[in-house]
Amino acid sequence: MDNKKDNEYYVDKILNDLDFLIKHTNGISKDDFSKNELLLDSIMFRFIQISEHIKKLSIDFRNEHSNIPWKSIIGLRNRIVHEYGKVDLEIIYDTVKDDIYEIEKLFKSID
């Protein structure tokens, strides 16, 4: 079994996490979102995972795909990790309702 951990491997991991986020938040209201503690924990975990995978992509790869907002994604992870009890759920909700689709589109366009 070949489990080479290269850029392609990490992009696939990121796409899997994005797919999870989209699948589990599609059509959810802001009220239901904020009341579902288990979902919130899962979402936070997936954002952290996405950022960790991004950090493992080569610098050349990230430079080649400068249209992806690398710093913003990593910044969201840093806020979740370092200020977990103070995370603004409105920002997280807006991210999964608006931004996540664009992020997924950008990753899917990688050849």
Biopython code that builds the backbone (N, CA, C, O; Angstrom):
import numpy as np
from Bio.PDB.StructureBuilder import StructureBuilder

atoms = [
    (1, "MET", "N", (0.843, -1.179, 0.000)),
    (1, "MET", "CA", (0.000, 0.000, 0.000)),
    (1, "MET", "C", (0.886, 1.239, 0.000)),
    (1, "MET", "O", (1.748, 1.406, 0.863)),
    (2, "ASP", "N", (0.661, 2.085, -0.964)),
    (2, "ASP", "CA", (1.438, 3.310, -1.090)),
    (2, "ASP", "C", (0.653, 4.461, -0.481)),
    (2, "ASP", "O", (-0.414, 4.819, -0.981)),
    (3, "ASN", "N", (1.164, 5.034, 0.579)),
    (3, "ASN", "CA", (0.487, 6.135, 1.246)),
    (3, "ASN", "C", (1.413, 7.344, 1.267)),
    (3, "ASN", "O", (1.728, 7.894, 2.322)),
    (4, "LYS", "N", (1.833, 7.734, 0.084)),
    (4, "LYS", "CA", (2.752, 8.852, -0.077)),
    (4, "LYS", "C", (2.062, 10.154, 0.338)),
    (4, "LYS", "O", (1.017, 10.516, -0.202)),
    (5, "LYS", "N", (2.656, 10.840, 1.294)),
    (5, "LYS", "CA", (2.070, 12.077, 1.795)),
    (5, "LYS", "C", (2.700, 13.268, 1.083)),
    (5, "LYS", "O", (3.653, 13.885, 1.559)),
    (6, "ASP", "N", (2.125, 13.559, -0.072)),
    (6, "ASP", "CA", (2.591, 14.674, -0.882)),
    (6, "ASP", "C", (1.478, 15.719, -0.969)),
    (6, "ASP", "O", (0.462, 15.606, -0.283)),
    (7, "ASN", "N", (1.669, 16.719, -1.798)),
    (7, "ASN", "CA", (0.658, 17.773, -1.935)),
    (7, "ASN", "C", (-0.710, 17.212, -2.309)),
    (7, "ASN", "O", (-1.732, 17.639, -1.772)),
    (8, "GLU", "N", (-0.722, 16.265, -3.221)),
    (8, "GLU", "CA", (-1.986, 15.661, -3.650)),
    (8, "GLU", "C", (-2.692, 14.983, -2.480)),
    (8, "GLU", "O", (-3.910, 15.099, -2.338)),
    (9, "TYR", "N", (-1.955, 14.295, -1.664)),
    (9, "TYR", "CA", (-2.501, 13.630, -0.484)),
    (9, "TYR", "C", (-3.196, 14.647, 0.430)),
    (9, "TYR", "O", (-4.322, 14.425, 0.875)),
    (10, "TYR", "N", (-2.511, 15.762, 0.702)),
    (10, "TYR", "CA", (-3.072, 16.764, 1.612)),
    (10, "TYR", "C", (-4.248, 17.518, 0.992)),
    (10, "TYR", "O", (-5.186, 17.887, 1.699)),
    (11, "VAL", "N", (-4.207, 17.745, -0.295)),
    (11, "VAL", "CA", (-5.357, 18.368, -0.966)),
    (11, "VAL", "C", (-6.574, 17.448, -0.860)),
    (11, "VAL", "O", (-7.685, 17.920, -0.619)),
    (12, "ASP", "N", (-6.376, 16.152, -1.037)),
    (12, "ASP", "CA", (-7.485, 15.201, -0.888)),
    (12, "ASP", "C", (-8.053, 15.235, 0.535)),
    (12, "ASP", "O", (-9.269, 15.189, 0.721)),
    (13, "LYS", "N", (-7.183, 15.316, 1.521)),
    (13, "LYS", "CA", (-7.629, 15.405, 2.918)),
    (13, "LYS", "C", (-8.449, 16.683, 3.135)),
    (13, "LYS", "O", (-9.493, 16.657, 3.787)),
    (14, "ILE", "N", (-7.970, 17.782, 2.591)),
    (14, "ILE", "CA", (-8.672, 19.066, 2.712)),
    (14, "ILE", "C", (-10.043, 18.969, 2.046)),
    (14, "ILE", "O", (-11.041, 19.415, 2.612)),
    (15, "LEU", "N", (-10.094, 18.395, 0.862)),
    (15, "LEU", "CA", (-11.378, 18.250, 0.164)),
    (15, "LEU", "C", (-12.343, 17.370, 0.947)),
    (15, "LEU", "O", (-13.544, 17.638, 0.966)),
    (16, "ASN", "N", (-11.840, 16.333, 1.587)),
    (16, "ASN", "CA", (-12.703, 15.485, 2.414)),
    (16, "ASN", "C", (-13.289, 16.271, 3.589)),
    (16, "ASN", "O", (-14.468, 16.132, 3.914)),
    (17, "ASP", "N", (-12.457, 17.093, 4.218)),
    (17, "ASP", "CA", (-12.943, 17.914, 5.327)),
    (17, "ASP", "C", (-13.947, 18.962, 4.847)),
    (17, "ASP", "O", (-14.952, 19.208, 5.513)),
    (18, "LEU", "N", (-13.683, 19.569, 3.712)),
    (18, "LEU", "CA", (-14.624, 20.544, 3.151)),
    (18, "LEU", "C", (-15.949, 19.871, 2.818)),
    (18, "LEU", "O", (-17.015, 20.431, 3.073)),
    (19, "ASP", "N", (-15.884, 18.677, 2.251)),
    (19, "ASP", "CA", (-17.094, 17.928, 1.927)),
    (19, "ASP", "C", (-17.907, 17.645, 3.193)),
    (19, "ASP", "O", (-19.130, 17.778, 3.194)),
    (20, "PHE", "N", (-17.224, 17.258, 4.258)),
    (20, "PHE", "CA", (-17.905, 17.021, 5.533)),
    (20, "PHE", "C", (-18.626, 18.282, 6.007)),
    (20, "PHE", "O", (-19.795, 18.240, 6.392)),
    (21, "LEU", "N", (-17.910, 19.398, 5.970)),
    (21, "LEU", "CA", (-18.492, 20.665, 6.418)),
    (21, "LEU", "C", (-19.732, 21.034, 5.612)),
    (21, "LEU", "O", (-20.752, 21.437, 6.172)),
    (22, "ILE", "N", (-19.635, 20.893, 4.303)),
    (22, "ILE", "CA", (-20.770, 21.230, 3.439)),
    (22, "ILE", "C", (-21.935, 20.280, 3.685)),
    (22, "ILE", "O", (-23.080, 20.711, 3.815)),
    (23, "LYS", "N", (-21.642, 19.016, 3.745)),
    (23, "LYS", "CA", (-22.682, 17.997, 3.936)),
    (23, "LYS", "C", (-23.450, 18.210, 5.245)),
    (23, "LYS", "O", (-24.673, 18.065, 5.274)),
    (24, "HIS", "N", (-22.750, 18.547, 6.312)),
    (24, "HIS", "CA", (-23.381, 18.610, 7.626)),
    (24, "HIS", "C", (-23.906, 19.996, 8.006)),
    (24, "HIS", "O", (-24.511, 20.166, 9.064)),
    (25, "THR", "N", (-23.675, 20.972, 7.149)),
    (25, "THR", "CA", (-24.198, 22.312, 7.450)),
    (25, "THR", "C", (-25.157, 22.811, 6.376)),
    (25, "THR", "O", (-25.737, 23.887, 6.521)),
    (26, "ASN", "N", (-25.327, 22.058, 5.318)),
    (26, "ASN", "CA", (-26.209, 22.468, 4.236)),
    (26, "ASN", "C", (-27.641, 22.641, 4.740)),
    (26, "ASN", "O", (-28.249, 21.705, 5.260)),
    (27, "GLY", "N", (-28.160, 23.844, 4.578)),
    (27, "GLY", "CA", (-29.539, 24.120, 4.946)),
    (27, "GLY", "C", (-29.778, 24.339, 6.429)),
    (27, "GLY", "O", (-30.928, 24.491, 6.841)),
    (28, "ILE", "N", (-28.753, 24.360, 7.229)),
    (28, "ILE", "CA", (-28.940, 24.540, 8.668)),
    (28, "ILE", "C", (-29.162, 26.019, 8.995)),
    (28, "ILE", "O", (-28.480, 26.893, 8.459)),
    (29, "SER", "N", (-30.108, 26.280, 9.866)),
    (29, "SER", "CA", (-30.373, 27.661, 10.274)),
    (29, "SER", "C", (-29.328, 28.108, 11.290)),
    (29, "SER", "O", (-28.667, 27.286, 11.925)),
    (30, "LYS", "N", (-29.194, 29.393, 11.427)),
    (30, "LYS", "CA", (-28.240, 29.944, 12.392)),
    (30, "LYS", "C", (-28.601, 29.492, 13.809)),
    (30, "LYS", "O", (-27.719, 29.199, 14.616)),
    (31, "ASP", "N", (-29.884, 29.438, 14.101)),
    (31, "ASP", "CA", (-30.337, 29.028, 15.428)),
    (31, "ASP", "C", (-29.989, 27.559, 15.699)),
    (31, "ASP", "O", (-29.446, 27.230, 16.753)),
    (32, "ASP", "N", (-30.307, 26.681, 14.741)),
    (32, "ASP", "CA", (-29.980, 25.256, 14.904)),
    (32, "ASP", "C", (-28.473, 25.050, 14.987)),
    (32, "ASP", "O", (-27.988, 24.219, 15.754)),
    (33, "PHE", "N", (-27.759, 25.802, 14.207)),
    (33, "PHE", "CA", (-26.303, 25.730, 14.192)),
    (33, "PHE", "C", (-25.733, 26.036, 15.578)),
    (33, "PHE", "O", (-24.898, 25.292, 16.094)),
    (34, "SER", "N", (-26.184, 27.117, 16.163)),
    (34, "SER", "CA", (-25.624, 27.551, 17.445)),
    (34, "SER", "C", (-26.035, 26.654, 18.609)),
    (34, "SER", "O", (-25.380, 26.665, 19.652)),
    (35, "LYS", "N", (-27.100, 25.883, 18.451)),
    (35, "LYS", "CA", (-27.574, 25.008, 19.527)),
    (35, "LYS", "C", (-27.006, 23.594, 19.456)),
    (35, "LYS", "O", (-27.136, 22.826, 20.409)),
    (36, "ASN", "N", (-26.379, 23.245, 18.339)),
    (36, "ASN", "CA", (-25.897, 21.882, 18.147)),
    (36, "ASN", "C", (-24.424, 21.786, 18.551)),
    (36, "ASN", "O", (-23.525, 21.975, 17.730)),
    (37, "GLU", "N", (-24.200, 21.491, 19.817)),
    (37, "GLU", "CA", (-22.845, 21.474, 20.377)),
    (37, "GLU", "C", (-21.945, 20.442, 19.697)),
    (37, "GLU", "O", (-20.773, 20.715, 19.441)),
    (38, "LEU", "N", (-22.477, 19.285, 19.409)),
    (38, "LEU", "CA", (-21.694, 18.234, 18.765)),
    (38, "LEU", "C", (-21.258, 18.667, 17.360)),
    (38, "LEU", "O", (-20.108, 18.465, 16.970)),
    (39, "LEU", "N", (-22.176, 19.255, 16.617)),
    (39, "LEU", "CA", (-21.842, 19.746, 15.284)),
    (39, "LEU", "C", (-20.799, 20.856, 15.361)),
    (39, "LEU", "O", (-19.857, 20.882, 14.569)),
    (40, "LEU", "N", (-20.964, 21.762, 16.304)),
    (40, "LEU", "CA", (-19.992, 22.851, 16.461)),
    (40, "LEU", "C", (-18.594, 22.309, 16.737)),
    (40, "LEU", "O", (-17.617, 22.780, 16.155)),
    (41, "ASP", "N", (-18.497, 21.329, 17.616)),
    (41, "ASP", "CA", (-17.194, 20.730, 17.895)),
    (41, "ASP", "C", (-16.607, 20.076, 16.641)),
    (41, "ASP", "O", (-15.413, 20.194, 16.369)),
    (42, "SER", "N", (-17.462, 19.387, 15.887)),
    (42, "SER", "CA", (-17.000, 18.742, 14.649)),
    (42, "SER", "C", (-16.516, 19.770, 13.640)),
    (42, "SER", "O", (-15.494, 19.572, 12.983)),
    (43, "ILE", "N", (-17.246, 20.861, 13.520)),
    (43, "ILE", "CA", (-16.867, 21.917, 12.578)),
    (43, "ILE", "C", (-15.536, 22.530, 12.975)),
    (43, "ILE", "O", (-14.663, 22.727, 12.129)),
    (44, "MET", "N", (-15.379, 22.828, 14.236)),
    (44, "MET", "CA", (-14.122, 23.411, 14.721)),
    (44, "MET", "C", (-12.968, 22.455, 14.432)),
    (44, "MET", "O", (-11.908, 22.872, 13.965)),
    (45, "PHE", "N", (-13.180, 21.175, 14.714)),
    (45, "PHE", "CA", (-12.145, 20.174, 14.462)),
    (45, "PHE", "C", (-11.768, 20.141, 12.983)),
    (45, "PHE", "O", (-10.585, 20.088, 12.648)),
    (46, "ARG", "N", (-12.757, 20.172, 12.103)),
    (46, "ARG", "CA", (-12.475, 20.116, 10.661)),
    (46, "ARG", "C", (-11.705, 21.349, 10.193)),
    (46, "ARG", "O", (-10.805, 21.239, 9.359)),
    (47, "PHE", "N", (-12.050, 22.516, 10.721)),
    (47, "PHE", "CA", (-11.290, 23.714, 10.361)),
    (47, "PHE", "C", (-9.837, 23.600, 10.831)),
    (47, "PHE", "O", (-8.915, 24.009, 10.126)),
    (48, "ILE", "N", (-9.650, 23.054, 12.005)),
    (48, "ILE", "CA", (-8.288, 22.847, 12.512)),
    (48, "ILE", "C", (-7.546, 21.872, 11.606)),
    (48, "ILE", "O", (-6.395, 22.110, 11.243)),
    (49, "GLN", "N", (-8.205, 20.776, 11.243)),
    (49, "GLN", "CA", (-7.577, 19.778, 10.369)),
    (49, "GLN", "C", (-7.194, 20.375, 9.015)),
    (49, "GLN", "O", (-6.096, 20.129, 8.514)),
    (50, "ILE", "N", (-8.087, 21.149, 8.431)),
    (50, "ILE", "CA", (-7.804, 21.775, 7.136)),
    (50, "ILE", "C", (-6.542, 22.619, 7.233)),
    (50, "ILE", "O", (-5.667, 22.545, 6.370)),
    (51, "SER", "N", (-6.455, 23.407, 8.271)),
    (51, "SER", "CA", (-5.286, 24.263, 8.456)),
    (51, "SER", "C", (-4.013, 23.447, 8.646)),
    (51, "SER", "O", (-2.968, 23.783, 8.089)),
    (52, "GLU", "N", (-4.098, 22.386, 9.424)),
    (52, "GLU", "CA", (-2.923, 21.532, 9.642)),
    (52, "GLU", "C", (-2.466, 20.898, 8.325)),
    (52, "GLU", "O", (-1.267, 20.782, 8.072)),
    (53, "HIS", "N", (-3.404, 20.497, 7.507)),
    (53, "HIS", "CA", (-3.043, 19.929, 6.199)),
    (53, "HIS", "C", (-2.428, 20.992, 5.293)),
    (53, "HIS", "O", (-1.492, 20.708, 4.545)),
    (54, "ILE", "N", (-2.948, 22.206, 5.357)),
    (54, "ILE", "CA", (-2.391, 23.298, 4.557)),
    (54, "ILE", "C", (-0.931, 23.532, 4.920)),
    (54, "ILE", "O", (-0.095, 23.755, 4.044)),
    (55, "LYS", "N", (-0.629, 23.482, 6.193)),
    (55, "LYS", "CA", (0.741, 23.716, 6.653)),
    (55, "LYS", "C", (1.714, 22.662, 6.125)),
    (55, "LYS", "O", (2.922, 22.897, 6.075)),
    (56, "LYS", "N", (1.192, 21.512, 5.735)),
    (56, "LYS", "CA", (2.040, 20.439, 5.214)),
    (56, "LYS", "C", (2.217, 20.501, 3.698)),
    (56, "LYS", "O", (3.024, 19.759, 3.137)),
    (57, "LEU", "N", (1.471, 21.377, 3.038)),
    (57, "LEU", "CA", (1.668, 21.586, 1.601)),
    (57, "LEU", "C", (2.983, 22.328, 1.396)),
    (57, "LEU", "O", (3.380, 23.149, 2.223)),
    (58, "SER", "N", (3.635, 22.041, 0.316)),
    (58, "SER", "CA", (4.911, 22.713, 0.052)),
    (58, "SER", "C", (4.692, 24.209, -0.188)),
    (58, "SER", "O", (3.634, 24.641, -0.647)),
    (59, "ILE", "N", (5.717, 24.970, 0.134)),
    (59, "ILE", "CA", (5.673, 26.423, -0.098)),
    (59, "ILE", "C", (5.480, 26.695, -1.592)),
    (59, "ILE", "O", (4.709, 27.578, -1.967)),
    (60, "ASP", "N", (6.172, 25.943, -2.435)),
    (60, "ASP", "CA", (6.023, 26.118, -3.883)),
    (60, "ASP", "C", (4.578, 25.889, -4.313)),
    (60, "ASP", "O", (4.044, 26.635, -5.134)),
    (61, "PHE", "N", (3.953, 24.866, -3.762)),
    (61, "PHE", "CA", (2.563, 24.567, -4.096)),
    (61, "PHE", "C", (1.665, 25.728, -3.692)),
    (61, "PHE", "O", (0.821, 26.164, -4.476)),
    (62, "ARG", "N", (1.840, 26.226, -2.483)),
    (62, "ARG", "CA", (1.007, 27.337, -2.022)),
    (62, "ARG", "C", (1.249, 28.588, -2.857)),
    (62, "ARG", "O", (0.314, 29.339, -3.135)),
    (63, "ASN", "N", (2.490, 28.814, -3.258)),
    (63, "ASN", "CA", (2.792, 29.969, -4.112)),
    (63, "ASN", "C", (2.157, 29.818, -5.493)),
    (63, "ASN", "O", (1.699, 30.800, -6.077)),
    (64, "GLU", "N", (2.129, 28.599, -6.012)),
    (64, "GLU", "CA", (1.522, 28.340, -7.320)),
    (64, "GLU", "C", (0.004, 28.558, -7.291)),
    (64, "GLU", "O", (-0.608, 28.843, -8.320)),
    (65, "HIS", "N", (-0.584, 28.423, -6.125)),
    (65, "HIS", "CA", (-2.040, 28.554, -5.969)),
    (65, "HIS", "C", (-2.340, 29.722, -5.030)),
    (65, "HIS", "O", (-3.033, 29.581, -4.022)),
    (66, "SER", "N", (-1.803, 30.855, -5.392)),
    (66, "SER", "CA", (-1.913, 32.053, -4.552)),
    (66, "SER", "C", (-3.339, 32.612, -4.501)),
    (66, "SER", "O", (-3.621, 33.520, -3.718)),
    (67, "ASN", "N", (-4.236, 32.076, -5.329)),
    (67, "ASN", "CA", (-5.636, 32.505, -5.298)),
    (67, "ASN", "C", (-6.389, 31.937, -4.095)),
    (67, "ASN", "O", (-7.490, 32.391, -3.781)),
    (68, "ILE", "N", (-5.810, 30.963, -3.433)),
    (68, "ILE", "CA", (-6.422, 30.385, -2.229)),
    (68, "ILE", "C", (-5.992, 31.236, -1.037)),
    (68, "ILE", "O", (-4.806, 31.525, -0.880)),
    (69, "PRO", "N", (-6.941, 31.636, -0.200)),
    (69, "PRO", "CA", (-6.618, 32.515, 0.939)),
    (69, "PRO", "C", (-5.975, 31.744, 2.112)),
    (69, "PRO", "O", (-6.583, 31.560, 3.166)),
    (70, "TRP", "N", (-4.746, 31.312, 1.892)),
    (70, "TRP", "CA", (-4.043, 30.487, 2.875)),
    (70, "TRP", "C", (-4.014, 31.132, 4.264)),
    (70, "TRP", "O", (-4.328, 30.482, 5.261)),
    (71, "LYS", "N", (-3.641, 32.398, 4.322)),
    (71, "LYS", "CA", (-3.501, 33.078, 5.616)),
    (71, "LYS", "C", (-4.839, 33.186, 6.346)),
    (71, "LYS", "O", (-4.892, 33.060, 7.569)),
    (72, "SER", "N", (-5.895, 33.414, 5.613)),
    (72, "SER", "CA", (-7.216, 33.520, 6.242)),
    (72, "SER", "C", (-7.659, 32.185, 6.834)),
    (72, "SER", "O", (-8.222, 32.141, 7.927)),
    (73, "ILE", "N", (-7.404, 31.107, 6.112)),
    (73, "ILE", "CA", (-7.786, 29.780, 6.595)),
    (73, "ILE", "C", (-6.988, 29.431, 7.847)),
    (73, "ILE", "O", (-7.546, 28.956, 8.837)),
    (74, "ILE", "N", (-5.691, 29.669, 7.795)),
    (74, "ILE", "CA", (-4.837, 29.385, 8.954)),
    (74, "ILE", "C", (-5.203, 30.317, 10.109)),
    (74, "ILE", "O", (-5.171, 29.910, 11.270)),
    (75, "GLY", "N", (-5.547, 31.556, 9.795)),
    (75, "GLY", "CA", (-5.952, 32.509, 10.823)),
    (75, "GLY", "C", (-7.206, 32.062, 11.560)),
    (75, "GLY", "O", (-7.315, 32.245, 12.773)),
    (76, "LEU", "N", (-8.158, 31.474, 10.830)),
    (76, "LEU", "CA", (-9.365, 30.967, 11.463)),
    (76, "LEU", "C", (-9.005, 29.841, 12.429)),
    (76, "LEU", "O", (-9.528, 29.783, 13.541)),
    (77, "ARG", "N", (-8.137, 28.972, 12.016)),
    (77, "ARG", "CA", (-7.670, 27.882, 12.880)),
    (77, "ARG", "C", (-7.033, 28.437, 14.140)),
    (77, "ARG", "O", (-7.300, 27.946, 15.237)),
    (78, "ASN", "N", (-6.198, 29.448, 13.999)),
    (78, "ASN", "CA", (-5.521, 30.023, 15.162)),
    (78, "ASN", "C", (-6.520, 30.617, 16.153)),
    (78, "ASN", "O", (-6.349, 30.495, 17.366)),
    (79, "ARG", "N", (-7.542, 31.249, 15.638)),
    (79, "ARG", "CA", (-8.572, 31.814, 16.524)),
    (79, "ARG", "C", (-9.317, 30.707, 17.254)),
    (79, "ARG", "O", (-9.611, 30.833, 18.443)),
    (80, "ILE", "N", (-9.624, 29.625, 16.551)),
    (80, "ILE", "CA", (-10.331, 28.504, 17.181)),
    (80, "ILE", "C", (-9.470, 27.883, 18.277)),
    (80, "ILE", "O", (-9.946, 27.640, 19.386)),
    (81, "VAL", "N", (-8.209, 27.630, 17.964)),
    (81, "VAL", "CA", (-7.322, 26.940, 18.901)),
    (81, "VAL", "C", (-6.966, 27.810, 20.102)),
    (81, "VAL", "O", (-6.980, 27.342, 21.240)),
    (82, "HIS", "N", (-6.651, 29.057, 19.850)),
    (82, "HIS", "CA", (-6.135, 29.899, 20.926)),
    (82, "HIS", "C", (-7.204, 30.677, 21.680)),
    (82, "HIS", "O", (-6.946, 31.208, 22.761)),
    (83, "GLU", "N", (-8.399, 30.745, 21.114)),
    (83, "GLU", "CA", (-9.477, 31.485, 21.774)),
    (83, "GLU", "C", (-10.763, 30.674, 21.743)),
    (83, "GLU", "O", (-11.845, 31.224, 21.540)),
    (84, "TYR", "N", (-10.643, 29.353, 21.948)),
    (84, "TYR", "CA", (-11.785, 28.453, 21.741)),
    (84, "TYR", "C", (-13.036, 28.913, 22.471)),
    (84, "TYR", "O", (-14.116, 28.911, 21.881)),
    (85, "GLY", "N", (-12.930, 29.302, 23.721)),
    (85, "GLY", "CA", (-14.100, 29.714, 24.475)),
    (85, "GLY", "C", (-14.680, 31.038, 24.022)),
    (85, "GLY", "O", (-15.789, 31.397, 24.418)),
    (86, "LYS", "N", (-13.944, 31.771, 23.197)),
    (86, "LYS", "CA", (-14.383, 33.099, 22.765)),
    (86, "LYS", "C", (-14.642, 33.176, 21.260)),
    (86, "LYS", "O", (-14.784, 34.271, 20.716)),
    (87, "VAL", "N", (-14.704, 32.039, 20.589)),
    (87, "VAL", "CA", (-14.895, 32.034, 19.140)),
    (87, "VAL", "C", (-16.259, 32.628, 18.806)),
    (87, "VAL", "O", (-17.274, 32.243, 19.386)),
    (88, "ASP", "N", (-16.271, 33.553, 17.881)),
    (88, "ASP", "CA", (-17.508, 34.184, 17.429)),
    (88, "ASP", "C", (-18.222, 33.214, 16.487)),
    (88, "ASP", "O", (-17.803, 33.021, 15.346)),
    (89, "LEU", "N", (-19.302, 32.610, 16.977)),
    (89, "LEU", "CA", (-20.015, 31.610, 16.180)),
    (89, "LEU", "C", (-20.631, 32.199, 14.925)),
    (89, "LEU", "O", (-20.877, 31.478, 13.958)),
    (90, "GLU", "N", (-20.880, 33.481, 14.928)),
    (90, "GLU", "CA", (-21.405, 34.136, 13.726)),
    (90, "GLU", "C", (-20.379, 34.055, 12.593)),
    (90, "GLU", "O", (-20.743, 33.834, 11.438)),
    (91, "ILE", "N", (-19.108, 34.232, 12.923)),
    (91, "ILE", "CA", (-18.042, 34.123, 11.917)),
    (91, "ILE", "C", (-17.971, 32.697, 11.392)),
    (91, "ILE", "O", (-17.847, 32.483, 10.187)),
    (92, "ILE", "N", (-18.049, 31.729, 12.285)),
    (92, "ILE", "CA", (-18.003, 30.326, 11.873)),
    (92, "ILE", "C", (-19.218, 30.004, 11.002)),
    (92, "ILE", "O", (-19.086, 29.347, 9.970)),
    (93, "TYR", "N", (-20.391, 30.461, 11.414)),
    (93, "TYR", "CA", (-21.608, 30.217, 10.627)),
    (93, "TYR", "C", (-21.489, 30.851, 9.237)),
    (93, "TYR", "O", (-21.773, 30.205, 8.228)),
    (94, "ASP", "N", (-21.073, 32.098, 9.192)),
    (94, "ASP", "CA", (-20.916, 32.776, 7.899)),
    (94, "ASP", "C", (-19.904, 32.057, 7.022)),
    (94, "ASP", "O", (-20.079, 31.974, 5.806)),
    (95, "THR", "N", (-18.857, 31.543, 7.627)),
    (95, "THR", "CA", (-17.835, 30.816, 6.864)),
    (95, "THR", "C", (-18.411, 29.561, 6.239)),
    (95, "THR", "O", (-18.176, 29.293, 5.061)),
    (96, "VAL", "N", (-19.169, 28.780, 7.019)),
    (96, "VAL", "CA", (-19.721, 27.542, 6.454)),
    (96, "VAL", "C", (-20.894, 27.800, 5.511)),
    (96, "VAL", "O", (-21.184, 26.966, 4.653)),
    (97, "LYS", "N", (-21.560, 28.919, 5.651)),
    (97, "LYS", "CA", (-22.681, 29.203, 4.760)),
    (97, "LYS", "C", (-22.259, 29.921, 3.476)),
    (97, "LYS", "O", (-22.919, 29.787, 2.446)),
    (98, "ASP", "N", (-21.173, 30.674, 3.533)),
    (98, "ASP", "CA", (-20.778, 31.487, 2.381)),
    (98, "ASP", "C", (-19.418, 31.079, 1.812)),
    (98, "ASP", "O", (-19.308, 30.721, 0.640)),
    (99, "ASP", "N", (-18.416, 31.135, 2.629)),
    (99, "ASP", "CA", (-17.038, 31.002, 2.154)),
    (99, "ASP", "C", (-16.622, 29.575, 1.802)),
    (99, "ASP", "O", (-15.805, 29.373, 0.903)),
    (100, "ILE", "N", (-17.165, 28.606, 2.486)),
    (100, "ILE", "CA", (-16.699, 27.231, 2.332)),
    (100, "ILE", "C", (-16.912, 26.720, 0.907)),
    (100, "ILE", "O", (-16.118, 25.919, 0.413)),
    (101, "TYR", "N", (-17.963, 27.171, 0.251)),
    (101, "TYR", "CA", (-18.230, 26.726, -1.122)),
    (101, "TYR", "C", (-17.173, 27.260, -2.091)),
    (101, "TYR", "O", (-16.741, 26.560, -3.006)),
    (102, "GLU", "N", (-16.773, 28.494, -1.875)),
    (102, "GLU", "CA", (-15.731, 29.083, -2.715)),
    (102, "GLU", "C", (-14.385, 28.403, -2.467)),
    (102, "GLU", "O", (-13.627, 28.147, -3.403)),
    (103, "ILE", "N", (-14.099, 28.117, -1.209)),
    (103, "ILE", "CA", (-12.857, 27.426, -0.865)),
    (103, "ILE", "C", (-12.826, 26.053, -1.519)),
    (103, "ILE", "O", (-11.812, 25.649, -2.088)),
    (104, "GLU", "N", (-13.935, 25.344, -1.436)),
    (104, "GLU", "CA", (-14.004, 24.019, -2.065)),
    (104, "GLU", "C", (-13.786, 24.134, -3.573)),
    (104, "GLU", "O", (-13.049, 23.340, -4.157)),
    (105, "LYS", "N", (-14.411, 25.098, -4.186)),
    (105, "LYS", "CA", (-14.264, 25.324, -5.633)),
    (105, "LYS", "C", (-12.788, 25.560, -5.993)),
    (105, "LYS", "O", (-12.287, 25.020, -6.978)),
    (106, "LEU", "N", (-12.117, 26.357, -5.197)),
    (106, "LEU", "CA", (-10.691, 26.638, -5.452)),
    (106, "LEU", "C", (-9.851, 25.375, -5.346)),
    (106, "LEU", "O", (-8.969, 25.146, -6.174)),
    (107, "PHE", "N", (-10.112, 24.560, -4.347)),
    (107, "PHE", "CA", (-9.348, 23.321, -4.189)),
    (107, "PHE", "C", (-9.674, 22.311, -5.290)),
    (107, "PHE", "O", (-8.796, 21.587, -5.761)),
    (108, "LYS", "N", (-10.928, 22.272, -5.688)),
    (108, "LYS", "CA", (-11.297, 21.347, -6.774)),
    (108, "LYS", "C", (-10.705, 21.753, -8.122)),
    (108, "LYS", "O", (-10.564, 20.925, -9.021)),
    (109, "SER", "N", (-10.362, 23.023, -8.254)),
    (109, "SER", "CA", (-9.803, 23.492, -9.518)),
    (109, "SER", "C", (-8.305, 23.206, -9.641)),
    (109, "SER", "O", (-7.713, 23.433, -10.696)),
    (110, "ILE", "N", (-7.700, 22.715, -8.574)),
    (110, "ILE", "CA", (-6.275, 22.381, -8.610)),
    (110, "ILE", "C", (-6.082, 21.183, -9.520)),
    (110, "ILE", "O", (-6.749, 20.159, -9.370)),
    (111, "ASP", "N", (-5.156, 21.321, -10.472)),
    (111, "ASP", "CA", (-4.922, 20.196, -11.403)),
    (111, "ASP", "C", (-3.759, 19.363, -11.040)),
    (111, "ASP", "O", (-3.453, 18.392, -11.733)),
]
sb = StructureBuilder()
sb.init_structure("model")
sb.init_model(0)
sb.init_chain("A")
sb.init_seg("    ")
for serial, (resi, resn, name, xyz) in enumerate(atoms, 1):
    if name == "N":
        sb.init_residue(resn, " ", resi, " ")
    sb.init_atom(name, np.array(xyz, "f"), 0.0, 1.0, " ", f" {name:<3s}", serial, name[0])
structure = sb.get_structure()
